Amino acid sequence: MYEEELEVAIKVVIVGNGAVGKSSMIQRYCKGIFTRDYKKTIGVDFLERQISLGGEEVRLMVWDTAGQEEFDAITRAYYRGAQACVLAFSTTDRDSFEAVRSWKKKVEDECGEIPTVLVQNKIDLADHSVVEPEEAEMLARSLGCRLFRVSVKEDVNVGPVFRHLAACCLEEM
Ligand code: GDP
């Protein structure tokens, strides 16, 4: 007998200040590569990766802002229909940490409450950290989301971010 496969597709948006590693994270997760000088490709909206989770096939479409955040001009289309969100900041960029709350608000204004995680990227540069571990934990707690410490460069903890979000989305379906 043929059983129709019902595929779950989830749109994930990654927000945060420029240069925190958003595009690199998408490249790493969806293509398995890290290139220092990766040029943002205008016109590529998202990359995708399929995973199985609890016997379910899940297609994650991870959207790239393509640098729009630098002009504070992220289009509605970017957020439209987003079901999960990564709030990203960098270990070596204090401003990016301070900006997390306003990014969360932007996402909430456009998408309502969706499963969200806080990602501290570039933990390979911990020696140059400008954010105390407790501060990051406190922020995560006050935002009501989980904190993942990640190095996109060294491929530390990237997969778990997206698995967690996918699991949260499946629970809500
Ligand atoms: P975006 O503007 O947020 O999309 O950031 P990019 O993905 O363009 O990354 C900005 C810079 O940070 C690039 O030079 C990346 O190679 C670098 N980068 C990204 N992730 C990491 C990381 O985990 N560790 C280190 N050391 N550098 C990273």
Backbone and ligand atoms as CSV (ligand in chain L), in Angstrom:
chain,resi,resn,atom,element,x,y,z
A,1,MET,N,N,0.837,-1.201,0.000
A,1,MET,CA,C,0.000,0.000,0.000
A,1,MET,C,C,0.867,1.245,0.000
A,2,TYR,N,N,0.399,2.242,-0.678
A,2,TYR,CA,C,1.145,3.501,-0.656
A,2,TYR,C,C,0.634,4.384,0.467
A,3,GLU,N,N,1.552,4.821,1.232
A,3,GLU,CA,C,1.161,5.736,2.308
A,3,GLU,C,C,1.733,7.098,1.973
A,4,GLU,N,N,0.884,8.063,1.956
A,4,GLU,CA,C,1.385,9.390,1.586
A,4,GLU,C,C,2.244,9.963,2.706
A,5,GLU,N,N,3.440,10.411,2.337
A,5,GLU,CA,C,4.322,11.018,3.334
A,5,GLU,C,C,3.889,12.441,3.601
A,6,LEU,N,N,3.571,12.704,4.818
A,6,LEU,CA,C,3.246,14.075,5.170
A,6,LEU,C,C,4.510,14.745,5.671
A,7,GLU,N,N,4.959,15.724,4.922
A,7,GLU,CA,C,6.202,16.358,5.301
A,7,GLU,C,C,5.912,17.651,6.062
A,8,VAL,N,N,6.665,17.836,7.113
A,8,VAL,CA,C,6.515,19.067,7.878
A,8,VAL,C,C,7.596,20.036,7.419
A,9,ALA,N,N,7.204,21.243,7.072
A,9,ALA,CA,C,8.181,22.264,6.684
A,9,ALA,C,C,8.107,23.423,7.665
A,10,ILE,N,N,9.253,23.850,8.105
A,10,ILE,CA,C,9.296,24.921,9.112
A,10,ILE,C,C,10.183,26.065,8.620
A,11,LYS,N,N,9.632,27.251,8.650
A,11,LYS,CA,C,10.429,28.431,8.296
A,11,LYS,C,C,11.094,28.991,9.550
A,12,VAL,N,N,12.423,29.051,9.500
A,12,VAL,CA,C,13.195,29.572,10.630
A,12,VAL,C,C,13.856,30.882,10.215
A,13,VAL,N,N,13.727,31.911,11.036
A,13,VAL,CA,C,14.449,33.152,10.748
A,13,VAL,C,C,15.591,33.334,11.756
A,14,ILE,N,N,16.676,33.896,11.270
A,14,ILE,CA,C,17.812,34.194,12.148
A,14,ILE,C,C,18.010,35.696,12.161
A,15,VAL,N,N,17.875,36.291,13.348
A,15,VAL,CA,C,18.053,37.740,13.440
A,15,VAL,C,C,19.158,38.075,14.433
A,16,GLY,N,N,19.670,39.265,14.288
A,16,GLY,CA,C,20.752,39.738,15.139
A,16,GLY,C,C,21.559,40.753,14.345
A,17,ASN,N,N,22.423,41.476,15.053
A,17,ASN,CA,C,23.218,42.500,14.371
A,17,ASN,C,C,24.086,41.909,13.258
A,18,GLY,N,N,24.564,42.794,12.393
A,18,GLY,CA,C,25.468,42.365,11.325
A,18,GLY,C,C,26.733,41.748,11.910
A,19,ALA,N,N,27.264,40.760,11.218
A,19,ALA,CA,C,28.568,40.144,11.525
A,19,ALA,C,C,28.587,39.232,12.754
A,20,VAL,N,N,27.405,38.910,13.304
A,20,VAL,CA,C,27.413,37.957,14.425
A,20,VAL,C,C,27.576,36.516,13.940
A,21,GLY,N,N,27.380,36.308,12.634
A,21,GLY,CA,C,27.583,34.976,12.079
A,21,GLY,C,C,26.319,34.297,11.584
A,22,LYS,N,N,25.312,35.095,11.252
A,22,LYS,CA,C,24.033,34.504,10.823
A,22,LYS,C,C,24.173,33.730,9.510
A,23,SER,N,N,24.741,34.391,8.511
A,23,SER,CA,C,24.898,33.706,7.219
A,23,SER,C,C,25.808,32.486,7.352
A,24,SER,N,N,26.859,32.657,8.154
A,24,SER,CA,C,27.786,31.535,8.360
A,24,SER,C,C,27.061,30.358,8.997
A,25,MET,N,N,26.139,30.657,9.909
A,25,MET,CA,C,25.404,29.591,10.588
A,25,MET,C,C,24.515,28.826,9.609
A,26,ILE,N,N,23.899,29.568,8.714
A,26,ILE,CA,C,23.026,28.932,7.729
A,26,ILE,C,C,23.849,28.057,6.783
A,27,GLN,N,N,24.985,28.595,6.350
A,27,GLN,CA,C,25.897,27.833,5.484
A,27,GLN,C,C,26.371,26.563,6.184
A,28,ARG,N,N,26.751,26.734,7.423
A,28,ARG,CA,C,27.264,25.610,8.204
A,28,ARG,C,C,26.186,24.537,8.360
A,29,TYR,N,N,25.013,24.970,8.734
A,29,TYR,CA,C,23.969,23.997,9.041
A,29,TYR,C,C,23.435,23.323,7.776
A,30,CYS,N,N,23.239,24.103,6.733
A,30,CYS,CA,C,22.580,23.547,5.549
A,30,CYS,C,C,23.558,22.978,4.537
A,31,LYS,N,N,24.782,23.466,4.527
A,31,LYS,CA,C,25.750,22.985,3.529
A,31,LYS,C,C,26.961,22.309,4.150
A,32,GLY,N,N,27.103,22.450,5.467
A,32,GLY,CA,C,28.235,21.816,6.143
A,32,GLY,C,C,29.566,22.482,5.869
A,33,ILE,N,N,29.534,23.756,5.505
A,33,ILE,CA,C,30.799,24.441,5.217
A,33,ILE,C,C,30.937,25.729,6.027
A,34,PHE,N,N,32.199,26.154,6.176
A,34,PHE,CA,C,32.472,27.459,6.791
A,34,PHE,C,C,33.483,28.162,5.904
A,35,THR,N,N,33.094,29.306,5.380
A,35,THR,CA,C,34.043,30.086,4.585
A,35,THR,C,C,34.131,31.474,5.178
A,36,ARG,N,N,35.334,31.862,5.489
A,36,ARG,CA,C,35.539,33.133,6.161
A,36,ARG,C,C,34.995,34.302,5.346
A,37,ASP,N,N,35.166,34.212,4.046
A,37,ASP,CA,C,34.795,35.359,3.210
A,37,ASP,C,C,33.544,35.097,2.398
A,38,TYR,N,N,32.661,34.327,2.992
A,38,TYR,CA,C,31.410,34.034,2.321
A,38,TYR,C,C,30.691,35.334,1.974
A,39,LYS,N,N,30.397,35.483,0.700
A,39,LYS,CA,C,29.705,36.693,0.249
A,39,LYS,C,C,28.211,36.431,0.238
A,40,LYS,N,N,27.497,37.354,0.840
A,40,LYS,CA,C,26.055,37.178,0.859
A,40,LYS,C,C,25.508,37.243,-0.554
A,41,THR,N,N,24.723,36.269,-0.886
A,41,THR,CA,C,24.210,36.227,-2.239
A,41,THR,C,C,22.847,36.892,-2.281
A,42,ILE,N,N,22.787,37.987,-2.961
A,42,ILE,CA,C,21.513,38.685,-3.086
A,42,ILE,C,C,20.586,37.782,-3.893
A,43,GLY,N,N,19.373,37.643,-3.416
A,43,GLY,CA,C,18.420,36.839,-4.176
A,43,GLY,C,C,18.230,35.446,-3.624
A,44,VAL,N,N,19.189,34.970,-2.813
A,44,VAL,CA,C,18.981,33.676,-2.167
A,44,VAL,C,C,18.270,33.929,-0.852
A,45,ASP,N,N,17.024,33.497,-0.779
A,45,ASP,CA,C,16.228,33.805,0.399
A,45,ASP,C,C,16.533,32.877,1.563
A,46,PHE,N,N,16.700,31.610,1.232
A,46,PHE,CA,C,16.918,30.655,2.322
A,46,PHE,C,C,17.638,29.414,1.817
A,47,LEU,N,N,18.217,28.682,2.750
A,47,LEU,CA,C,18.749,27.357,2.454
A,47,LEU,C,C,17.930,26.376,3.274
A,48,GLU,N,N,17.961,25.118,2.866
A,48,GLU,CA,C,17.171,24.175,3.646
A,48,GLU,C,C,17.909,22.894,3.967
A,49,ARG,N,N,17.428,22.244,4.998
A,49,ARG,CA,C,17.987,20.960,5.397
A,49,ARG,C,C,16.862,20.104,5.964
A,50,GLN,N,N,16.931,18.842,5.592
A,50,GLN,CA,C,15.901,17.921,6.084
A,50,GLN,C,C,16.465,17.064,7.207
A,51,ILE,N,N,15.694,16.908,8.260
A,51,ILE,CA,C,16.131,16.039,9.356
A,51,ILE,C,C,14.978,15.121,9.743
A,52,SER,N,N,15.322,13.993,10.363
A,52,SER,CA,C,14.225,13.203,10.940
A,52,SER,C,C,14.231,13.380,12.437
A,53,LEU,N,N,13.023,13.509,12.945
A,53,LEU,CA,C,12.872,13.827,14.363
A,53,LEU,C,C,11.679,13.039,14.878
A,54,GLY,N,N,11.949,12.099,15.772
A,54,GLY,CA,C,10.868,11.278,16.323
A,54,GLY,C,C,10.043,10.612,15.233
A,55,GLY,N,N,10.721,10.104,14.191
A,55,GLY,CA,C,10.036,9.391,13.121
A,55,GLY,C,C,9.364,10.301,12.110
A,56,GLU,N,N,9.551,11.561,12.282
A,56,GLU,CA,C,8.922,12.557,11.420
A,56,GLU,C,C,9.998,13.197,10.534
A,57,GLU,N,N,9.685,13.375,9.244
A,57,GLU,CA,C,10.628,14.090,8.374
A,57,GLU,C,C,10.313,15.580,8.447
A,58,VAL,N,N,11.312,16.344,8.784
A,58,VAL,CA,C,11.105,17.782,8.936
A,58,VAL,C,C,12.039,18.528,7.996
A,59,ARG,N,N,11.460,19.436,7.228
A,59,ARG,CA,C,12.275,20.264,6.342
A,59,ARG,C,C,12.396,21.653,6.953
A,60,LEU,N,N,13.629,22.019,7.277
A,60,LEU,CA,C,13.858,23.342,7.868
A,60,LEU,C,C,14.310,24.293,6.776
A,61,MET,N,N,13.575,25.364,6.621
A,61,MET,CA,C,13.978,26.402,5.670
A,61,MET,C,C,14.542,27.545,6.490
A,62,VAL,N,N,15.838,27.748,6.382
A,62,VAL,CA,C,16.489,28.739,7.240
A,62,VAL,C,C,16.781,29.987,6.424
A,63,TRP,N,N,16.159,31.084,6.838
A,63,TRP,CA,C,16.178,32.309,6.033
A,63,TRP,C,C,17.327,33.231,6.410
A,64,ASP,N,N,17.911,33.780,5.378
A,64,ASP,CA,C,19.045,34.679,5.543
A,64,ASP,C,C,18.588,36.118,5.302
A,65,THR,N,N,18.951,37.013,6.219
A,65,THR,CA,C,18.572,38.417,6.043
A,65,THR,C,C,19.318,39.064,4.877
A,66,ALA,N,N,20.376,38.409,4.410
A,66,ALA,CA,C,21.193,38.939,3.306
A,66,ALA,C,C,21.653,40.370,3.582
A,67,GLY,N,N,21.962,40.648,4.848
A,67,GLY,CA,C,22.554,41.942,5.184
A,67,GLY,C,C,21.567,43.090,5.325
A,68,GLN,N,N,20.279,42.780,5.179
A,68,GLN,CA,C,19.283,43.855,5.280
A,68,GLN,C,C,19.318,44.554,6.638
A,69,GLU,N,N,19.749,43.820,7.681
A,69,GLU,CA,C,19.719,44.391,9.031
A,69,GLU,C,C,20.623,45.613,9.150
A,70,GLU,N,N,21.637,45.686,8.289
A,70,GLU,CA,C,22.577,46.802,8.387
A,70,GLU,C,C,21.894,48.125,8.074
A,71,PHE,N,N,20.808,48.056,7.348
A,71,PHE,CA,C,20.084,49.285,7.016
A,71,PHE,C,C,18.780,49.375,7.804
A,72,ASP,N,N,18.656,48.503,8.809
A,72,ASP,CA,C,17.458,48.455,9.622
A,72,ASP,C,C,16.215,48.335,8.737
A,73,ALA,N,N,16.345,47.550,7.705
A,73,ALA,CA,C,15.275,47.505,6.709
A,73,ALA,C,C,14.937,46.072,6.322
A,74,ILE,N,N,14.684,45.267,7.346
A,74,ILE,CA,C,14.293,43.890,7.041
A,74,ILE,C,C,12.854,43.896,6.547
A,75,THR,N,N,12.645,43.291,5.406
A,75,THR,CA,C,11.322,43.365,4.788
A,75,THR,C,C,10.322,42.461,5.509
A,76,ARG,N,N,9.067,42.800,5.363
A,76,ARG,CA,C,7.985,41.977,5.900
A,76,ARG,C,C,8.092,40.541,5.399
A,77,ALA,N,N,8.479,40.418,4.123
A,77,ALA,CA,C,8.548,39.086,3.504
A,77,ALA,C,C,9.503,38.171,4.261
A,78,TYR,N,N,10.524,38.783,4.827
A,78,TYR,CA,C,11.496,37.977,5.579
A,78,TYR,C,C,10.818,37.267,6.751
A,79,TYR,N,N,9.988,37.999,7.463
A,79,TYR,CA,C,9.337,37.452,8.663
A,79,TYR,C,C,8.075,36.650,8.362
A,80,ARG,N,N,7.486,36.900,7.195
A,80,ARG,CA,C,6.160,36.341,6.929
A,80,ARG,C,C,6.125,34.818,7.073
A,81,GLY,N,N,5.247,34.361,7.941
A,81,GLY,CA,C,5.065,32.909,8.095
A,81,GLY,C,C,6.159,32.207,8.881
A,82,ALA,N,N,7.055,32.988,9.501
A,82,ALA,CA,C,8.128,32.339,10.272
A,82,ALA,C,C,7.536,31.582,11.449
A,83,GLN,N,N,8.042,30.360,11.675
A,83,GLN,CA,C,7.503,29.524,12.750
A,83,GLN,C,C,8.491,29.325,13.893
A,84,ALA,N,N,9.744,29.737,13.651
A,84,ALA,CA,C,10.755,29.592,14.699
A,84,ALA,C,C,11.833,30.637,14.465
A,85,CYS,N,N,12.526,30.970,15.561
A,85,CYS,CA,C,13.462,32.088,15.473
A,85,CYS,C,C,14.750,31.837,16.255
A,86,VAL,N,N,15.864,32.209,15.644
A,86,VAL,CA,C,17.157,32.232,16.320
A,86,VAL,C,C,17.527,33.694,16.562
A,87,LEU,N,N,17.745,34.031,17.845
A,87,LEU,CA,C,18.248,35.366,18.188
A,87,LEU,C,C,19.750,35.209,18.391
A,88,ALA,N,N,20.543,35.839,17.539
A,88,ALA,CA,C,21.980,35.592,17.595
A,88,ALA,C,C,22.769,36.827,18.029
A,89,PHE,N,N,23.794,36.574,18.844
A,89,PHE,CA,C,24.757,37.633,19.142
A,89,PHE,C,C,26.142,37.013,19.154
A,90,SER,N,N,27.149,37.883,19.170
A,90,SER,CA,C,28.516,37.388,19.126
A,90,SER,C,C,29.228,37.604,20.460
A,91,THR,N,N,30.027,36.613,20.831
A,91,THR,CA,C,30.844,36.643,22.040
A,91,THR,C,C,31.746,37.875,22.108
A,92,THR,N,N,32.125,38.391,20.935
A,92,THR,CA,C,33.107,39.478,20.899
A,92,THR,C,C,32.499,40.828,20.529
A,93,ASP,N,N,31.167,40.919,20.577
A,93,ASP,CA,C,30.518,42.163,20.142
A,93,ASP,C,C,29.424,42.534,21.145
A,94,ARG,N,N,29.784,43.430,22.042
A,94,ARG,CA,C,28.866,43.833,23.118
A,94,ARG,C,C,27.558,44.410,22.557
A,95,ASP,N,N,27.675,45.244,21.524
A,95,ASP,CA,C,26.467,45.849,20.952
A,95,ASP,C,C,25.480,44.779,20.487
A,96,SER,N,N,26.025,43.715,19.929
A,96,SER,CA,C,25.136,42.666,19.401
A,96,SER,C,C,24.374,41.989,20.537
A,97,PHE,N,N,25.023,41.917,21.716
A,97,PHE,CA,C,24.354,41.353,22.903
A,97,PHE,C,C,23.256,42.295,23.385
A,98,GLU,N,N,23.601,43.576,23.455
A,98,GLU,CA,C,22.624,44.575,23.923
A,98,GLU,C,C,21.412,44.666,22.989
A,99,ALA,N,N,21.613,44.301,21.722
A,99,ALA,CA,C,20.549,44.479,20.720
A,99,ALA,C,C,19.541,43.328,20.693
A,100,VAL,N,N,19.842,42.253,21.427
A,100,VAL,CA,C,19.004,41.049,21.327
A,100,VAL,C,C,17.526,41.331,21.634
A,101,ARG,N,N,17.278,42.101,22.715
A,101,ARG,CA,C,15.898,42.381,23.091
A,101,ARG,C,C,15.103,43.059,21.978
A,102,SER,N,N,15.742,44.034,21.330
A,102,SER,CA,C,14.998,44.749,20.291
A,102,SER,C,C,14.773,43.840,19.075
A,103,TRP,N,N,15.707,42.913,18.835
A,103,TRP,CA,C,15.457,41.933,17.758
A,103,TRP,C,C,14.272,41.047,18.102
A,104,LYS,N,N,14.208,40.637,19.369
A,104,LYS,CA,C,13.095,39.767,19.760
A,104,LYS,C,C,11.761,40.501,19.568
A,105,LYS,N,N,11.772,41.784,19.911
A,105,LYS,CA,C,10.544,42.551,19.781
A,105,LYS,C,C,10.107,42.658,18.318
A,106,LYS,N,N,11.088,42.882,17.442
A,106,LYS,CA,C,10.757,42.978,16.013
A,106,LYS,C,C,10.101,41.685,15.523
A,107,VAL,N,N,10.684,40.577,15.932
A,107,VAL,CA,C,10.133,39.286,15.504
A,107,VAL,C,C,8.725,39.108,16.065
A,108,GLU,N,N,8.553,39.459,17.341
A,108,GLU,CA,C,7.241,39.305,17.968
A,108,GLU,C,C,6.191,40.180,17.295
A,109,ASP,N,N,6.594,41.413,16.955
A,109,ASP,CA,C,5.653,42.326,16.285
A,109,ASP,C,C,5.163,41.742,14.966
A,110,GLU,N,N,6.056,41.046,14.263
A,110,GLU,CA,C,5.709,40.522,12.942
A,110,GLU,C,C,5.095,39.127,13.001
A,111,CYS,N,N,5.543,38.328,13.959
A,111,CYS,CA,C,5.197,36.892,13.931
A,111,CYS,C,C,4.412,36.435,15.151
A,112,GLY,N,N,4.268,37.285,16.157
A,112,GLY,CA,C,3.685,36.823,17.416
A,112,GLY,C,C,4.700,35.976,18.168
A,113,GLU,N,N,4.201,35.183,19.118
A,113,GLU,CA,C,5.111,34.342,19.901
A,113,GLU,C,C,5.398,33.051,19.157
A,114,ILE,N,N,6.641,32.852,18.791
A,114,ILE,CA,C,7.027,31.597,18.136
A,114,ILE,C,C,8.225,31.012,18.894
A,115,PRO,N,N,8.441,29.690,18.766
A,115,PRO,CA,C,9.587,29.097,19.453
A,115,PRO,C,C,10.878,29.846,19.083
A,116,THR,N,N,11.620,30.223,20.121
A,116,THR,CA,C,12.790,31.079,19.930
A,116,THR,C,C,13.941,30.589,20.798
A,117,VAL,N,N,15.154,30.647,20.269
A,117,VAL,CA,C,16.333,30.350,21.087
A,117,VAL,C,C,17.311,31.512,21.012
A,118,LEU,N,N,18.105,31.609,22.060
A,118,LEU,CA,C,19.174,32.601,22.093
A,118,LEU,C,C,20.479,31.884,21.756
A,119,VAL,N,N,21.205,32.417,20.787
A,119,VAL,CA,C,22.464,31.792,20.381
A,119,VAL,C,C,23.629,32.763,20.584
A,120,GLN,N,N,24.569,32.311,21.389
A,120,GLN,CA,C,25.823,33.051,21.540
A,120,GLN,C,C,26.842,32.408,20.607
A,121,ASN,N,N,27.184,33.111,19.539
A,121,ASN,CA,C,28.128,32.538,18.563
A,121,ASN,C,C,29.565,32.974,18.872
A,122,LYS,N,N,30.483,32.326,18.181
A,122,LYS,CA,C,31.940,32.609,18.248
A,122,LYS,C,C,32.530,32.280,19.613
A,123,ILE,N,N,32.060,31.183,20.226
A,123,ILE,CA,C,32.636,30.817,21.533
A,123,ILE,C,C,34.076,30.329,21.386
A,124,ASP,N,N,34.522,30.093,20.140
A,124,ASP,CA,C,35.948,29.797,19.934
A,124,ASP,C,C,36.812,31.011,20.287
A,125,LEU,N,N,36.176,32.193,20.365
A,125,LEU,CA,C,36.908,33.413,20.714
A,125,LEU,C,C,36.659,33.811,22.169
A,126,ALA,N,N,36.399,32.812,23.019
A,126,ALA,CA,C,36.044,33.081,24.420
A,126,ALA,C,C,37.100,33.926,25.128
A,127,ASP,N,N,38.352,33.800,24.717
A,127,ASP,CA,C,39.419,34.600,25.335
A,127,ASP,C,C,39.204,36.093,25.131
A,128,HIS,N,N,38.448,36.434,24.101
A,128,HIS,CA,C,38.186,37.851,23.815
A,128,HIS,C,C,36.736,38.205,24.131
A,129,SER,N,N,36.141,37.431,25.017
A,129,SER,CA,C,34.719,37.625,25.292
A,129,SER,C,C,34.431,38.976,25.952
A,130,VAL,N,N,33.324,39.578,25.541
A,130,VAL,CA,C,32.873,40.821,26.173
A,130,VAL,C,C,31.506,40.629,26.831
A,131,VAL,N,N,31.105,39.359,26.944
A,131,VAL,CA,C,29.832,39.032,27.597
A,131,VAL,C,C,30.082,37.936,28.633
A,132,GLU,N,N,29.752,38.238,29.888
A,132,GLU,CA,C,29.925,37.239,30.948
A,132,GLU,C,C,28.913,36.107,30.767
A,133,PRO,N,N,29.341,34.868,31.042
A,133,PRO,CA,C,28.424,33.736,30.902
A,133,PRO,C,C,27.112,33.944,31.666
A,134,GLU,N,N,27.212,34.530,32.873
A,134,GLU,CA,C,25.994,34.730,33.687
A,134,GLU,C,C,25.044,35.724,33.016
A,135,GLU,N,N,25.617,36.706,32.348
A,135,GLU,CA,C,24.779,37.709,31.680
A,135,GLU,C,C,23.964,37.054,30.572
A,136,ALA,N,N,24.623,36.189,29.822
A,136,ALA,CA,C,23.932,35.510,28.723
A,136,ALA,C,C,22.827,34.621,29.278
A,137,GLU,N,N,23.141,33.920,30.389
A,137,GLU,CA,C,22.129,33.048,30.994
A,137,GLU,C,C,20.940,33.858,31.513
A,138,MET,N,N,21.265,34.997,32.127
A,138,MET,CA,C,20.188,35.838,32.656
A,138,MET,C,C,19.291,36.363,31.549
A,139,LEU,N,N,19.914,36.763,30.459
A,139,LEU,CA,C,19.129,37.270,29.332
A,139,LEU,C,C,18.200,36.174,28.810
A,140,ALA,N,N,18.763,34.976,28.633
A,140,ALA,CA,C,17.949,33.860,28.131
A,140,ALA,C,C,16.759,33.617,29.058
A,141,ARG,N,N,17.041,33.621,30.354
A,141,ARG,CA,C,15.972,33.369,31.319
A,141,ARG,C,C,14.890,34.442,31.227
A,142,SER,N,N,15.333,35.701,31.128
A,142,SER,CA,C,14.325,36.768,31.117
A,142,SER,C,C,13.554,36.795,29.803
A,143,LEU,N,N,14.142,36.251,28.739
A,143,LEU,CA,C,13.410,36.179,27.467
A,143,LEU,C,C,12.576,34.903,27.384
A,144,GLY,N,N,12.802,34.014,28.342
A,144,GLY,CA,C,12.061,32.752,28.352
A,144,GLY,C,C,12.484,31.804,27.249
A,145,CYS,N,N,13.778,31.860,26.870
A,145,CYS,CA,C,14.218,30.884,25.862
A,145,CYS,C,C,15.530,30.231,26.259
A,146,ARG,N,N,15.841,29.145,25.573
A,146,ARG,CA,C,17.069,28.426,25.892
A,146,ARG,C,C,18.272,29.103,25.273
A,147,LEU,N,N,19.402,28.978,25.959
A,147,LEU,CA,C,20.656,29.542,25.440
A,147,LEU,C,C,21.521,28.425,24.872
A,148,PHE,N,N,22.017,28.625,23.655
A,148,PHE,CA,C,22.993,27.708,23.070
A,148,PHE,C,C,24.286,28.468,22.834
A,149,ARG,N,N,25.380,27.921,23.346
A,149,ARG,CA,C,26.689,28.509,23.069
A,149,ARG,C,C,27.279,27.767,21.883
A,150,VAL,N,N,27.617,28.534,20.847
A,150,VAL,CA,C,27.886,27.946,19.544
A,150,VAL,C,C,29.193,28.477,18.969
A,151,SER,N,N,29.905,27.609,18.259
A,151,SER,CA,C,30.934,28.114,17.348
A,151,SER,C,C,30.608,27.577,15.966
A,152,VAL,N,N,30.162,28.475,15.122
A,152,VAL,CA,C,29.871,28.078,13.748
A,152,VAL,C,C,31.176,27.661,13.073
A,153,LYS,N,N,32.225,28.394,13.391
A,153,LYS,CA,C,33.530,28.119,12.787
A,153,LYS,C,C,33.986,26.693,13.099
A,154,GLU,N,N,33.918,26.320,14.374
A,154,GLU,CA,C,34.419,24.995,14.764
A,154,GLU,C,C,33.318,23.951,14.838
A,155,ASP,N,N,32.174,24.308,14.349
A,155,ASP,CA,C,31.035,23.392,14.301
A,155,ASP,C,C,30.670,22.834,15.674
A,156,VAL,N,N,30.564,23.713,16.640
A,156,VAL,CA,C,30.169,23.326,17.985
A,156,VAL,C,C,28.722,23.752,18.225
A,157,ASN,N,N,27.849,22.760,18.477
A,157,ASN,CA,C,26.490,23.036,18.960
A,157,ASN,C,C,25.534,23.661,17.941
A,158,VAL,N,N,25.877,23.616,16.667
A,158,VAL,CA,C,24.991,24.239,15.670
A,158,VAL,C,C,23.749,23.363,15.443
A,159,GLY,N,N,23.971,22.067,15.231
A,159,GLY,CA,C,22.848,21.150,14.986
A,159,GLY,C,C,21.784,21.208,16.082
A,160,PRO,N,N,22.205,21.150,17.363
A,160,PRO,CA,C,21.229,21.144,18.455
A,160,PRO,C,C,20.295,22.355,18.460
A,161,VAL,N,N,20.768,23.503,17.993
A,161,VAL,CA,C,19.920,24.699,17.929
A,161,VAL,C,C,18.682,24.416,17.085
A,162,PHE,N,N,18.927,23.842,15.911
A,162,PHE,CA,C,17.829,23.655,14.962
A,162,PHE,C,C,16.968,22.452,15.338
A,163,ARG,N,N,17.585,21.433,15.922
A,163,ARG,CA,C,16.799,20.287,16.395
A,163,ARG,C,C,15.841,20.715,17.500
A,164,HIS,N,N,16.348,21.559,18.379
A,164,HIS,CA,C,15.508,22.043,19.476
A,164,HIS,C,C,14.311,22.835,18.935
A,165,LEU,N,N,14.591,23.726,18.003
A,165,LEU,CA,C,13.500,24.527,17.437
A,165,LEU,C,C,12.487,23.645,16.718
A,166,ALA,N,N,13.006,22.680,15.950
A,166,ALA,CA,C,12.108,21.778,15.216
A,166,ALA,C,C,11.235,21.000,16.201
A,167,ALA,N,N,11.843,20.542,17.296
A,167,ALA,CA,C,11.089,19.778,18.293
A,167,ALA,C,C,9.994,20.651,18.913
A,168,CYS,N,N,10.319,21.897,19.214
A,168,CYS,CA,C,9.316,22.808,19.791
A,168,CYS,C,C,8.156,23.010,18.814
A,169,CYS,N,N,8.483,23.172,17.541
A,169,CYS,CA,C,7.436,23.381,16.540
A,169,CYS,C,C,6.548,22.152,16.408
A,170,LEU,N,N,7.167,20.967,16.387
A,170,LEU,CA,C,6.390,19.732,16.257
A,170,LEU,C,C,5.423,19.581,17.428
A,171,GLU,N,N,5.902,19.937,18.602
A,171,GLU,CA,C,5.051,19.847,19.799
A,171,GLU,C,C,3.801,20.707,19.657
A,172,GLU,N,N,3.979,21.857,19.004
A,172,GLU,CA,C,2.849,22.787,18.887
A,172,GLU,C,C,1.887,22.415,17.782
A,173,MET,N,N,2.292,21.436,16.927
A,173,MET,CA,C,1.442,21.130,15.764
A,173,MET,C,C,0.330,20.156,16.120
L,1,GDP,P1,P,26.189,37.989,9.544
L,1,GDP,O1,O,26.401,39.393,9.086
L,1,GDP,O2,O,25.529,37.937,10.883
L,1,GDP,O3,O,25.501,37.129,8.520
L,1,GDP,O4,O,27.648,37.373,9.809
L,1,GDP,P2,P,28.581,36.495,8.837
L,1,GDP,O5,O,28.062,35.103,8.735
L,1,GDP,O6,O,28.813,37.237,7.581
L,1,GDP,O7,O,29.905,36.425,9.715
L,1,GDP,C1,C,30.653,37.581,10.048
L,1,GDP,C2,C,32.103,37.198,10.274
L,1,GDP,O8,O,32.229,36.373,11.428
L,1,GDP,C3,C,32.685,36.403,9.096
L,1,GDP,O9,O,34.014,36.818,8.890
L,1,GDP,C4,C,32.660,34.974,9.624
L,1,GDP,O10,O,33.660,34.184,9.034
L,1,GDP,C5,C,32.908,35.170,11.114
L,1,GDP,N1,N,32.353,34.082,11.931
L,1,GDP,C6,C,31.119,33.532,11.852
L,1,GDP,N2,N,30.972,32.570,12.791
L,1,GDP,C7,C,32.126,32.505,13.484
L,1,GDP,C8,C,32.593,31.708,14.607
L,1,GDP,O11,O,31.907,30.833,15.165
L,1,GDP,N3,N,33.853,31.975,15.055
L,1,GDP,C9,C,34.648,32.922,14.488
L,1,GDP,N4,N,35.881,33.081,15.000
L,1,GDP,N5,N,34.258,33.670,13.431
L,1,GDP,C10,C,33.005,33.482,12.946
